[in-house]
Each structure stands twice: as C-alpha cells, then as structure tokens.
Amino acid sequence: MDLISENENLIEEQKKVFWDLIDIFDKQGLLPYVMLIGSWSELIYDKFYIPDYNANIRTRDVDFLYKSLYKPTDKKFDIINALKEHGFSCETNRLTGINKFVMGDFFTIEFLIKVLGSGEKVHQEIPSLGIVGIGLRDINLLERYPLTLECDKYMITVPEPEVYILQKLIINSKRLKPDKKEKDLQSIRRLLPHINRERMHEIYSELTKKQQKAITETSEANFIEV
C-alpha cells in the first residue's frame, strides 16, 4: 500500500471515530452545549451545508467550545467514563491542570472555554463535565455567530463559515508554528470561493478595529481577497 492510500485510510478511520464521538455526545445530551470549532467544522460544511465544497481534514485534534461554562445547572455529563469505554484516556497537564482525551497518536479531543474579562482566570473547570477546559480569548468571536445544522440524526453547531474564515485570518499572525499558519491559509483559500461574501462583509463590519486590521494585514500579506 502506498503512502497516499495509507493516509486516505487513516483519514477515513478518523472520520469514523469522529462520528462515534458525536454519537456519544448525543446520547449524553451534550451536543446542545458545545460548538464544534477548528478544522473538523469543515467536514460539517462539506457534508451538510456547502454542496460544492470539499474539505481537506489533516488533523487529529477535535476542538469543542463549551458555550456556557455553568450550564446546565442541574445536570452532570459522565463524559469521562463514556469516552474511556470507547478507547480514550483522559490526560491532565501537570502545569495547567488542563484535561484532554487521547486515543494514542490517532485522535485528541479538547474542550475550550471563552475568556471574557481581563482579570478572569484563563483555564477553568467545566462543572458539568468535571474537567478543566482551555481558556482562549480568540474563540469568543466564533460563539457569536453559531450555525446549527441537522447532520443525519444529530443537531451539530458550528461557526458560520464566514466567521470561521475571518477568525482564522485574525489569529494567523499569532500562530507560532509555520506549518499551522500555512495549513490555516490553505483552509481559507479552499473555503473562501464557497461562502457568502455579503454575509462575511456584514460580520466584518461588526468587528473591532483591531480585528479588522489583523484581517487586512494577513489578507494582504498572503494575497487573499476578502
């Protein structure tokens, strides 16, 4: 078997694990409380929203934004045991306390949370999950523009593709690893011809001057027309 075939088989296996993961979340009742962000959102755009778009998933990392830290107030999700039963281990970073779920070198799940005030603690426990999530300010924008789609028997929330592109442009200059910067740019170029330009300009007009400046600088530096 050649390298291309091996990679294609690996991606198909990862997609199967991804849908198993969505099924676990659905059975736990967790899906309404999370937004799928990052590269795996592109799979949802591909299969359920943009007819002529073909996603190119090249990451083992699946990121979920936990939309509201203290909701639900009356329910706990047994996500740790549910994922362990399906081959995931729960790892804890000794320095930060952040938890992530790992299936060898094959698949990683992380939960992200919004950071609002300047004095707010960055990484915090998500009470309903019993784990510590990763706090990031740059993801706040995505949560403001949710898109909930019927994906076969599941209702999955992702960011609108227009804000997905804009957010990638905003954070690109902050990326420390050149390969991740380039991967984001490739994702933008692949998705950009398929989105609603009018909607993207509408969202752009609602951004801060600092965010607009970052978008302009990244776009001009990489010959991307937004």
Residue pairs with C-beta under 8 A, 6 or more apart in sequence:
1 9
11 57
11 58
13 106
14 57
14 60
14 106
14 107
15 43
15 57
17 103
17 106
17 107
18 40
18 43
18 62
18 107
20 86
21 62
21 83
21 86
21 109
22 31
22 151
22 154
22 156
23 154
24 79
24 82
24 83
24 86
25 31
25 34
25 79
26 153
26 154
27 82
28 77
28 78
28 79
28 82
29 75
29 77
30 77
30 79
31 154
31 155
31 156
31 157
32 155
32 157
33 66
33 67
33 68
33 71
33 72
33 128
34 64
34 65
34 66
34 67
34 111
34 157
35 64
35 65
35 67
35 142
35 143
35 146
35 157
35 158
35 159
36 44
36 62
36 63
36 64
36 65
36 156
36 157
36 158
37 63
37 64
37 65
37 112
37 139
37 142
37 158
37 159
37 164
38 59
38 61
38 62
38 63
39 57
39 58
39 59
39 61
39 183
39 187
40 57
40 59
40 62
40 63
41 158
41 159
41 161
41 164
42 55
42 56
42 57
42 187
42 191
43 55
43 57
44 149
44 151
44 156
44 158
45 53
45 55
45 158
45 161
45 191
45 194
46 53
46 54
46 55
47 151
48 149
48 150
48 151
48 156
49 147
49 149
49 161
50 161
50 191
50 194
50 195
52 194
53 190
53 191
53 194
54 190
55 190
56 186
56 187
56 190
58 183
59 183
60 105
60 106
60 107
60 108
61 108
61 110
62 107
62 108
62 109
62 110
63 110
63 111
63 112
64 109
64 110
64 111
64 112
65 111
65 112
65 113
65 114
65 139
65 142
65 143
66 111
66 112
66 113
66 126
66 129
66 133
67 143
67 157
69 113
69 114
69 124
69 126
69 127
69 133
70 127
71 128
72 128
75 128
76 127
76 128
76 129
76 130
77 128
77 129
79 129
79 130
79 131
80 90
80 129
80 130
80 131
83 90
83 101
83 109
84 90
87 103
88 101
88 102
88 103
88 107
88 109
89 101
89 102
89 103
90 99
90 100
90 101
90 131
91 99
91 100
91 101
91 102
92 98
92 99
92 132
93 99
93 100
96 123
96 132
97 123
97 132
98 110
98 123
98 132
98 133
98 134
99 111
99 131
99 132
99 133
100 108
100 109
100 110
101 108
101 109
101 110
102 108
102 109
110 133
110 134
111 126
111 129
111 131
111 133
111 134
112 133
112 134
112 135
112 136
112 139
113 123
113 124
113 126
113 133
113 134
113 135
113 136
114 135
114 136
114 137
114 139
114 140
114 143
115 122
115 135
115 136
115 137
115 140
116 140
120 135
121 135
122 135
123 132
123 133
123 134
123 135
124 132
124 133
124 135
125 131
125 132
125 133
126 132
126 133
138 167
138 170
138 171
138 174
139 167
141 163
141 166
141 167
141 170
141 207
141 211
142 159
142 163
142 164
142 167
143 159
144 163
145 159
145 160
145 162
145 163
145 203
146 157
146 158
146 159
146 160
147 157
147 158
147 159
147 160
147 161
148 155
148 156
148 157
149 155
149 156
149 157
149 158
158 164
159 167
160 199
160 203
161 191
161 194
161 195
162 195
162 196
162 199
162 200
162 203
163 200
163 203
164 191
165 188
165 191
165 192
165 195
165 200
165 226
166 200
166 203
166 204
166 207
166 211
166 215
166 226
168 184
168 187
168 188
169 188
169 214
169 215
169 218
169 219
169 224
169 226
170 211
170 214
170 215
170 218
171 184
171 214
172 181
172 184
172 185
172 218
172 222
173 214
173 217
173 218
175 181
175 184
185 222
185 224
188 224
189 224
192 224
192 226
200 226
204 212
204 215
204 226
207 215
215 226
218 224
219 225
219 226
